[in-house]
Amino acid sequence: MSYNIKCPECGAEQKNLNLEETECSYVCSKCGKQTTVDLEKIRKASLKKEATN
């Protein structure tokens, strides 16, 4: 599954990230900061958003 994530440093949207493959880590294409995300938190937020739509 791919995810769209906003960089916590610069706010640039990172699109179609395969976070399972990279062990929940990515490097921002704009500022270059490496970030690790909480994939479970992202999944739960996504499920909540789908439930309200």
PQR file with spaces between the fields and no chain letter, atoms N, CA, C, O and H, PARSE charges and radii, in Angstrom:
ATOM       1  N    MET     1       0.845   -1.183    0.000 -0.4000 1.5000
ATOM       2  CA   MET     1       0.000    0.000    0.000 -0.0000 2.0000
ATOM       3  C    MET     1       0.888    1.243    0.000  0.5500 1.7000
ATOM       4  O    MET     1       1.921    1.285    0.669 -0.5500 1.4000
ATOM       5  N    SER     2       0.474    2.236   -0.750 -0.4000 1.5000
ATOM       6  CA   SER     2       1.259    3.471   -0.790 -0.0000 2.0000
ATOM       7  C    SER     2       0.542    4.574   -0.013  0.5500 1.7000
ATOM       8  O    SER     2      -0.683    4.572    0.113 -0.5500 1.4000
ATOM       9  H    SER     2      -0.364    2.202   -1.293  0.4000 1.0000
ATOM      10  N    TYR     3       1.323    5.502    0.499 -0.4000 1.5000
ATOM      11  CA   TYR     3       0.820    6.571    1.358 -0.0000 2.0000
ATOM      12  C    TYR     3       1.299    7.923    0.854  0.5500 1.7000
ATOM      13  O    TYR     3       2.352    8.031    0.227 -0.5500 1.4000
ATOM      14  H    TYR     3       2.318    5.503    0.397  0.4000 1.0000
ATOM      15  N    ASN     4       0.511    8.948    1.138 -0.4000 1.5000
ATOM      16  CA   ASN     4       0.902   10.334    0.894 -0.0000 2.0000
ATOM      17  C    ASN     4       1.119   10.963    2.266  0.5500 1.7000
ATOM      18  O    ASN     4       0.217   10.956    3.104 -0.5500 1.4000
ATOM      19  H    ASN     4      -0.345    8.861    1.648  0.4000 1.0000
ATOM      20  N    ILE     5       2.303   11.501    2.493 -0.4000 1.5000
ATOM      21  CA   ILE     5       2.695   12.029    3.794 -0.0000 2.0000
ATOM      22  C    ILE     5       3.234   13.439    3.623  0.5500 1.7000
ATOM      23  O    ILE     5       3.922   13.728    2.644 -0.5500 1.4000
ATOM      24  H    ILE     5       3.035   11.506    1.812  0.4000 1.0000
ATOM      25  N    LYS     6       2.923   14.326    4.575 -0.4000 1.5000
ATOM      26  CA   LYS     6       3.519   15.664    4.574 -0.0000 2.0000
ATOM      27  C    LYS     6       4.766   15.653    5.445  0.5500 1.7000
ATOM      28  O    LYS     6       4.755   15.119    6.555 -0.5500 1.4000
ATOM      29  H    LYS     6       2.363   14.092    5.370  0.4000 1.0000
ATOM      30  N    CYS     7       5.820   16.234    4.944 -0.4000 1.5000
ATOM      31  CA   CYS     7       7.078   16.321    5.685 -0.0000 2.0000
ATOM      32  C    CYS     7       6.872   17.200    6.916  0.5500 1.7000
ATOM      33  O    CYS     7       6.361   18.314    6.794 -0.5500 1.4000
ATOM      34  H    CYS     7       5.829   16.667    4.042  0.4000 1.0000
ATOM      35  N    PRO     8       7.258   16.724    8.094 -0.5600 1.5000
ATOM      36  CA   PRO     8       7.092   17.530    9.303  0.2800 2.0000
ATOM      37  C    PRO     8       8.039   18.736    9.343  0.5500 1.7000
ATOM      38  O    PRO     8       7.811   19.679   10.101 -0.5500 1.4000
ATOM      39  N    GLU     9       9.077   18.707    8.544 -0.4000 1.5000
ATOM      40  CA   GLU     9      10.066   19.791    8.533 -0.0000 2.0000
ATOM      41  C    GLU     9       9.644   20.949    7.626  0.5500 1.7000
ATOM      42  O    GLU     9       9.645   22.105    8.050 -0.5500 1.4000
ATOM      43  H    GLU     9       9.262   17.942    7.928  0.4000 1.0000
ATOM      44  N    CYS    10       9.285   20.634    6.376 -0.4000 1.5000
ATOM      45  CA   CYS    10       9.004   21.703    5.404 -0.0000 2.0000
ATOM      46  C    CYS    10       7.568   21.701    4.884  0.5500 1.7000
ATOM      47  O    CYS    10       7.150   22.658    4.231 -0.5500 1.4000
ATOM      48  H    CYS    10       9.284   19.695    6.032  0.4000 1.0000
ATOM      49  N    GLY    11       6.806   20.637    5.164 -0.4000 1.5000
ATOM      50  CA   GLY    11       5.413   20.576    4.741 -0.0000 2.0000
ATOM      51  C    GLY    11       5.188   20.067    3.330  0.5500 1.7000
ATOM      52  O    GLY    11       4.046   19.997    2.877 -0.5500 1.4000
ATOM      53  H    GLY    11       7.145   19.860    5.695  0.4000 1.0000
ATOM      54  N    ALA    12       6.249   19.712    2.627 -0.4000 1.5000
ATOM      55  CA   ALA    12       6.099   19.198    1.258 -0.0000 2.0000
ATOM      56  C    ALA    12       5.408   17.845    1.288  0.5500 1.7000
ATOM      57  O    ALA    12       5.708   17.008    2.139 -0.5500 1.4000
ATOM      58  H    ALA    12       7.178   19.769    2.994  0.4000 1.0000
ATOM      59  N    GLU    13       4.478   17.629    0.356 -0.4000 1.5000
ATOM      60  CA   GLU    13       3.773   16.352    0.304 -0.0000 2.0000
ATOM      61  C    GLU    13       4.612   15.324   -0.445  0.5500 1.7000
ATOM      62  O    GLU    13       5.067   15.553   -1.566 -0.5500 1.4000
ATOM      63  H    GLU    13       4.234   18.309   -0.335  0.4000 1.0000
ATOM      64  N    GLN    14       4.798   14.196    0.207 -0.4000 1.5000
ATOM      65  CA   GLN    14       5.517   13.074   -0.386 -0.0000 2.0000
ATOM      66  C    GLN    14       4.457   12.076   -0.837  0.5500 1.7000
ATOM      67  O    GLN    14       3.677   11.595   -0.016 -0.5500 1.4000
ATOM      68  H    GLN    14       4.428   14.009    1.117  0.4000 1.0000
ATOM      69  N    LYS    15       4.418   11.761   -2.117 -0.4000 1.5000
ATOM      70  CA   LYS    15       3.335   10.949   -2.672 -0.0000 2.0000
ATOM      71  C    LYS    15       3.783    9.526   -2.985  0.5500 1.7000
ATOM      72  O    LYS    15       4.926    9.272   -3.364 -0.5500 1.4000
ATOM      73  H    LYS    15       5.052   12.152   -2.784  0.4000 1.0000
ATOM      74  N    ASN    16       2.829    8.609   -2.808 -0.4000 1.5000
ATOM      75  CA   ASN    16       2.997    7.200   -3.175 -0.0000 2.0000
ATOM      76  C    ASN    16       4.195    6.529   -2.504  0.5500 1.7000
ATOM      77  O    ASN    16       4.966    5.824   -3.156 -0.5500 1.4000
ATOM      78  H    ASN    16       1.901    8.816   -2.499  0.4000 1.0000
ATOM      79  N    LEU    17       4.343    6.751   -1.210 -0.4000 1.5000
ATOM      80  CA   LEU    17       5.436    6.119   -0.463 -0.0000 2.0000
ATOM      81  C    LEU    17       5.038    4.713   -0.060  0.5500 1.7000
ATOM      82  O    LEU    17       3.932    4.496    0.434 -0.5500 1.4000
ATOM      83  H    LEU    17       3.717    7.324   -0.681  0.4000 1.0000
ATOM      84  N    ASN    18       5.929    3.756   -0.266 -0.4000 1.5000
ATOM      85  CA   ASN    18       5.720    2.394    0.191 -0.0000 2.0000
ATOM      86  C    ASN    18       6.452    2.269    1.530  0.5500 1.7000
ATOM      87  O    ASN    18       7.611    1.856    1.576 -0.5500 1.4000
ATOM      88  H    ASN    18       6.828    3.932   -0.667  0.4000 1.0000
ATOM      89  N    LEU    19       5.772    2.627    2.604 -0.4000 1.5000
ATOM      90  CA   LEU    19       6.403    2.687    3.920 -0.0000 2.0000
ATOM      91  C    LEU    19       6.709    1.313    4.499  0.5500 1.7000
ATOM      92  O    LEU    19       7.606    1.191    5.334 -0.5500 1.4000
ATOM      93  H    LEU    19       4.830    2.963    2.567  0.4000 1.0000
ATOM      94  N    GLU    20       5.986    0.273    4.080 -0.4000 1.5000
ATOM      95  CA   GLU    20       6.303   -1.077    4.545 -0.0000 2.0000
ATOM      96  C    GLU    20       7.677   -1.498    4.034  0.5500 1.7000
ATOM      97  O    GLU    20       8.451   -2.127    4.756 -0.5500 1.4000
ATOM      98  H    GLU    20       5.258    0.372    3.402  0.4000 1.0000
ATOM      99  N    GLU    21       7.967   -1.155    2.812 -0.4000 1.5000
ATOM     100  CA   GLU    21       9.233   -1.528    2.180 -0.0000 2.0000
ATOM     101  C    GLU    21      10.423   -0.805    2.809  0.5500 1.7000
ATOM     102  O    GLU    21      11.521   -1.359    2.870 -0.5500 1.4000
ATOM     103  H    GLU    21       7.338   -0.644    2.225  0.4000 1.0000
ATOM     104  N    THR    22      10.216    0.420    3.273 -0.4000 1.5000
ATOM     105  CA   THR    22      11.320    1.227    3.811 -0.0000 2.0000
ATOM     106  C    THR    22      11.344    1.255    5.338  0.5500 1.7000
ATOM     107  O    THR    22      12.024    2.085    5.942 -0.5500 1.4000
ATOM     108  H    THR    22       9.324    0.869    3.223  0.4000 1.0000
ATOM     109  N    GLU    23      10.588    0.333    5.961 -0.4000 1.5000
ATOM     110  CA   GLU    23      10.507    0.260    7.423 -0.0000 2.0000
ATOM     111  C    GLU    23      10.055    1.581    8.025  0.5500 1.7000
ATOM     112  O    GLU    23      10.603    2.037    9.028 -0.5500 1.4000
ATOM     113  H    GLU    23      10.036   -0.341    5.471  0.4000 1.0000
ATOM     114  N    CYS    24       9.047    2.195    7.404 -0.4000 1.5000
ATOM     115  CA   CYS    24       8.381    3.424    7.871 -0.0000 2.0000
ATOM     116  C    CYS    24       9.266    4.663    7.818  0.5500 1.7000
ATOM     117  O    CYS    24       9.039    5.618    8.560 -0.5500 1.4000
ATOM     118  H    CYS    24       8.602    1.825    6.589  0.4000 1.0000
ATOM     119  N    SER    25      10.252    4.655    6.967 -0.4000 1.5000
ATOM     120  CA   SER    25      11.178    5.774    6.858 -0.0000 2.0000
ATOM     121  C    SER    25      11.181    6.308    5.423  0.5500 1.7000
ATOM     122  O    SER    25      11.005    5.553    4.467 -0.5500 1.4000
ATOM     123  H    SER    25      10.437    3.879    6.364  0.4000 1.0000
ATOM     124  N    TYR    26      11.386    7.622    5.290 -0.4000 1.5000
ATOM     125  CA   TYR    26      11.513    8.230    3.965 -0.0000 2.0000
ATOM     126  C    TYR    26      12.391    9.467    4.067  0.5500 1.7000
ATOM     127  O    TYR    26      12.608   10.004    5.153 -0.5500 1.4000
ATOM     128  H    TYR    26      11.529    8.236    6.066  0.4000 1.0000
ATOM     129  N    VAL    27      12.893    9.910    2.918 -0.4000 1.5000
ATOM     130  CA   VAL    27      13.677   11.131    2.832 -0.0000 2.0000
ATOM     131  C    VAL    27      12.864   12.121    2.003  0.5500 1.7000
ATOM     132  O    VAL    27      12.449   11.808    0.887 -0.5500 1.4000
ATOM     133  H    VAL    27      12.717    9.474    2.036  0.4000 1.0000
ATOM     134  N    CYS    28      12.639   13.313    2.548 -0.4000 1.5000
ATOM     135  CA   CYS    28      11.855   14.336    1.869 -0.0000 2.0000
ATOM     136  C    CYS    28      12.558   14.756    0.577  0.5500 1.7000
ATOM     137  O    CYS    28      13.760   15.018    0.555 -0.5500 1.4000
ATOM     138  H    CYS    28      12.976   13.567    3.454  0.4000 1.0000
ATOM     139  N    SER    29      11.768   14.811   -0.492 -0.4000 1.5000
ATOM     140  CA   SER    29      12.335   15.188   -1.789 -0.0000 2.0000
ATOM     141  C    SER    29      12.640   16.682   -1.880  0.5500 1.7000
ATOM     142  O    SER    29      13.366   17.109   -2.778 -0.5500 1.4000
ATOM     143  H    SER    29      10.791   14.598   -0.473  0.4000 1.0000
ATOM     144  N    LYS    30      12.094   17.479   -0.964 -0.4000 1.5000
ATOM     145  CA   LYS    30      12.329   18.930   -1.004 -0.0000 2.0000
ATOM     146  C    LYS    30      13.477   19.354   -0.077  0.5500 1.7000
ATOM     147  O    LYS    30      14.422   20.008   -0.518 -0.5500 1.4000
ATOM     148  H    LYS    30      11.504   17.133   -0.235  0.4000 1.0000
ATOM     149  N    CYS    31      13.391   18.978    1.213 -0.4000 1.5000
ATOM     150  CA   CYS    31      14.393   19.458    2.173 -0.0000 2.0000
ATOM     151  C    CYS    31      15.475   18.424    2.504  0.5500 1.7000
ATOM     152  O    CYS    31      16.503   18.770    3.086 -0.5500 1.4000
ATOM     153  H    CYS    31      12.624   18.447    1.571  0.4000 1.0000
ATOM     154  N    GLY    32      15.246   17.145    2.133 -0.4000 1.5000
ATOM     155  CA   GLY    32      16.253   16.113    2.354 -0.0000 2.0000
ATOM     156  C    GLY    32      16.257   15.505    3.743  0.5500 1.7000
ATOM     157  O    GLY    32      17.114   14.675    4.044 -0.5500 1.4000
ATOM     158  H    GLY    32      14.411   16.864    1.660  0.4000 1.0000
ATOM     159  N    LYS    33      15.316   15.898    4.600 -0.4000 1.5000
ATOM     160  CA   LYS    33      15.281   15.364    5.964 -0.0000 2.0000
ATOM     161  C    LYS    33      14.767   13.936    5.952  0.5500 1.7000
ATOM     162  O    LYS    33      13.750   13.642    5.323 -0.5500 1.4000
ATOM     163  H    LYS    33      14.619   16.572    4.355  0.4000 1.0000
ATOM     164  N    GLN    34      15.475   13.038    6.656 -0.4000 1.5000
ATOM     165  CA   GLN    34      15.006   11.664    6.796 -0.0000 2.0000
ATOM     166  C    GLN    34      14.045   11.611    7.963  0.5500 1.7000
ATOM     167  O    GLN    34      14.340   12.140    9.035 -0.5500 1.4000
ATOM     168  H    GLN    34      16.300   13.277    7.167  0.4000 1.0000
ATOM     169  N    THR    35      12.895   10.979    7.771 -0.4000 1.5000
ATOM     170  CA   THR    35      11.848   10.918    8.772 -0.0000 2.0000
ATOM     171  C    THR    35      11.337    9.495    8.894  0.5500 1.7000
ATOM     172  O    THR    35      11.200    8.784    7.898 -0.5500 1.4000
ATOM     173  H    THR    35      12.655   10.549    6.900  0.4000 1.0000
ATOM     174  N    THR    36      11.057    9.086   10.121 -0.4000 1.5000
ATOM     175  CA   THR    36      10.416    7.811   10.379 -0.0000 2.0000
ATOM     176  C    THR    36       9.031    8.112   10.918  0.5500 1.7000
ATOM     177  O    THR    36       8.869    8.949   11.806 -0.5500 1.4000
ATOM     178  H    THR    36      11.168    9.663   10.930  0.4000 1.0000
ATOM     179  N    VAL    37       8.031    7.428   10.377 -0.4000 1.5000
ATOM     180  CA   VAL    37       6.645    7.683   10.762 -0.0000 2.0000
ATOM     181  C    VAL    37       6.063    6.486   11.503  0.5500 1.7000
ATOM     182  O    VAL    37       6.560    5.366   11.384 -0.5500 1.4000
ATOM     183  H    VAL    37       8.162    6.749    9.655  0.4000 1.0000
ATOM     184  N    ASP    38       4.998    6.736   12.272 -0.4000 1.5000
ATOM     185  CA   ASP    38       4.272    5.689   12.980 -0.0000 2.0000
ATOM     186  C    ASP    38       3.184    5.181   12.039  0.5500 1.7000
ATOM     187  O    ASP    38       2.129    5.803   11.911 -0.5500 1.4000
ATOM     188  H    ASP    38       4.594    7.646   12.368  0.4000 1.0000
ATOM     189  N    LEU    39       3.436    4.073   11.394 -0.4000 1.5000
ATOM     190  CA   LEU    39       2.527    3.557   10.379 -0.0000 2.0000
ATOM     191  C    LEU    39       1.171    3.164   10.971  0.5500 1.7000
ATOM     192  O    LEU    39       0.144    3.359   10.322 -0.5500 1.4000
ATOM     193  H    LEU    39       4.293    3.568   11.498  0.4000 1.0000
ATOM     194  N    GLU    40       1.147    2.626   12.165 -0.4000 1.5000
ATOM     195  CA   GLU    40      -0.124    2.269   12.800 -0.0000 2.0000
ATOM     196  C    GLU    40      -0.988    3.503   13.029  0.5500 1.7000
ATOM     197  O    GLU    40      -2.202    3.455   12.829 -0.5500 1.4000
ATOM     198  H    GLU    40       1.982    2.468   12.692  0.4000 1.0000
ATOM     199  N    LYS    41      -0.385    4.585   13.439 -0.4000 1.5000
ATOM     200  CA   LYS    41      -1.113    5.837   13.662 -0.0000 2.0000
ATOM     201  C    LYS    41      -1.706    6.351   12.341  0.5500 1.7000
ATOM     202  O    LYS    41      -2.842    6.825   12.308 -0.5500 1.4000
ATOM     203  H    LYS    41       0.601    4.623   13.601  0.4000 1.0000
ATOM     204  N    ILE    42      -0.942    6.254   11.274 -0.4000 1.5000
ATOM     205  CA   ILE    42      -1.403    6.693    9.956 -0.0000 2.0000
ATOM     206  C    ILE    42      -2.567    5.823    9.485  0.5500 1.7000
ATOM     207  O    ILE    42      -3.552    6.331    8.950 -0.5500 1.4000
ATOM     208  H    ILE    42      -0.020    5.869   11.300  0.4000 1.0000
ATOM     209  N    ARG    43      -2.448    4.522    9.686 -0.4000 1.5000
ATOM     210  CA   ARG    43      -3.525    3.609    9.286 -0.0000 2.0000
ATOM     211  C    ARG    43      -4.808    3.898   10.047  0.5500 1.7000
ATOM     212  O    ARG    43      -5.889    3.926    9.460 -0.5500 1.4000
ATOM     213  H    ARG    43      -1.648    4.109   10.121  0.4000 1.0000
ATOM     214  N    LYS    44      -4.692    4.114   11.357 -0.4000 1.5000
ATOM     215  CA   LYS    44      -5.876    4.402   12.168 -0.0000 2.0000
ATOM     216  C    LYS    44      -6.532    5.712   11.736  0.5500 1.7000
ATOM     217  O    LYS    44      -7.758    5.792   11.653 -0.5500 1.4000
ATOM     218  H    LYS    44      -3.813    4.091   11.835  0.4000 1.0000
ATOM     219  N    ALA    45      -5.737    6.722   11.464 -0.4000 1.5000
ATOM     220  CA   ALA    45      -6.277    8.013   11.019 -0.0000 2.0000
ATOM     221  C    ALA    45      -6.972    7.856    9.670  0.5500 1.7000
ATOM     222  O    ALA    45      -8.011    8.470    9.433 -0.5500 1.4000
ATOM     223  H    ALA    45      -4.741    6.657   11.531  0.4000 1.0000
ATOM     224  N    SER    46      -6.412    7.048    8.798 -0.4000 1.5000
ATOM     225  CA   SER    46      -7.006    6.809    7.496 -0.0000 2.0000
ATOM     226  C    SER    46      -8.348    6.090    7.629  0.5500 1.7000
ATOM     227  O    SER    46      -9.298    6.416    6.917 -0.5500 1.4000
ATOM     228  H    SER    46      -5.567    6.549    8.991  0.4000 1.0000
ATOM     229  N    LEU    47      -8.431    5.123    8.527 -0.4000 1.5000
ATOM     230  CA   LEU    47      -9.686    4.402    8.751 -0.0000 2.0000
ATOM     231  C    LEU    47     -10.761    5.326    9.329  0.5500 1.7000
ATOM     232  O    LEU    47     -11.928    5.250    8.945 -0.5500 1.4000
ATOM     233  H    LEU    47      -7.659    4.859    9.106  0.4000 1.0000
ATOM     234  N    LYS    48     -10.355    6.199   10.255 -0.4000 1.5000
ATOM     235  CA   LYS    48     -11.304    7.156   10.827 -0.0000 2.0000
ATOM     236  C    LYS    48     -11.831    8.097    9.749  0.5500 1.7000
ATOM     237  O    LYS    48     -13.026    8.390    9.710 -0.5500 1.4000
ATOM     238  H    LYS    48      -9.406    6.262   10.567  0.4000 1.0000
ATOM     239  N    LYS    49     -10.960    8.563    8.888 -0.4000 1.5000
ATOM     240  CA   LYS    49     -11.350    9.489    7.819 -0.0000 2.0000
ATOM     241  C    LYS    49     -12.329    8.809    6.865  0.5500 1.7000
ATOM     242  O    LYS    49     -13.310    9.422    6.443 -0.5500 1.4000
ATOM     243  H    LYS    49      -9.990    8.325    8.920  0.4000 1.0000
ATOM     244  N    GLU    50     -12.072    7.555    6.525 -0.4000 1.5000
ATOM     245  CA   GLU    50     -12.971    6.815    5.638 -0.0000 2.0000
ATOM     246  C    GLU    50     -14.340    6.605    6.289  0.5500 1.7000
ATOM     247  O    GLU    50     -15.364    6.651    5.607 -0.5500 1.4000
ATOM     248  H    GLU    50     -11.276    7.057    6.868  0.4000 1.0000
ATOM     249  N    ALA    51     -14.363    6.376    7.593 -0.4000 1.5000
ATOM     250  CA   ALA    51     -15.613    6.126    8.309 -0.0000 2.0000
ATOM     251  C    ALA    51     -16.501    7.362    8.373  0.5500 1.7000
ATOM     252  O    ALA    51     -17.726    7.240    8.405 -0.5500 1.4000
ATOM     253  H    ALA    51     -13.531    6.338    8.147  0.4000 1.0000
ATOM     254  N    THR    52     -15.901    8.547    8.391 -0.4000 1.5000
ATOM     255  CA   THR    52     -16.676    9.789    8.470 -0.0000 2.0000
ATOM     256  C    THR    52     -17.164   10.253    7.106  0.5500 1.7000
ATOM     257  O    THR    52     -18.046   11.107    7.023 -0.5500 1.4000
ATOM     258  H    THR    52     -14.906    8.646    8.365  0.4000 1.0000
ATOM     259  N    ASN    53     -16.601    9.698    6.035 -0.4000 1.5000
ATOM     260  CA   ASN    53     -17.022   10.091    4.674 -0.0000 2.0000
ATOM     261  C    ASN    53     -18.179    9.321    4.215  0.5500 1.7000
ATOM     262  O    ASN    53     -18.655    9.528    3.099 -0.5500 1.4000
ATOM     263  H    ASN    53     -15.884    9.004    6.102  0.4000 1.0000
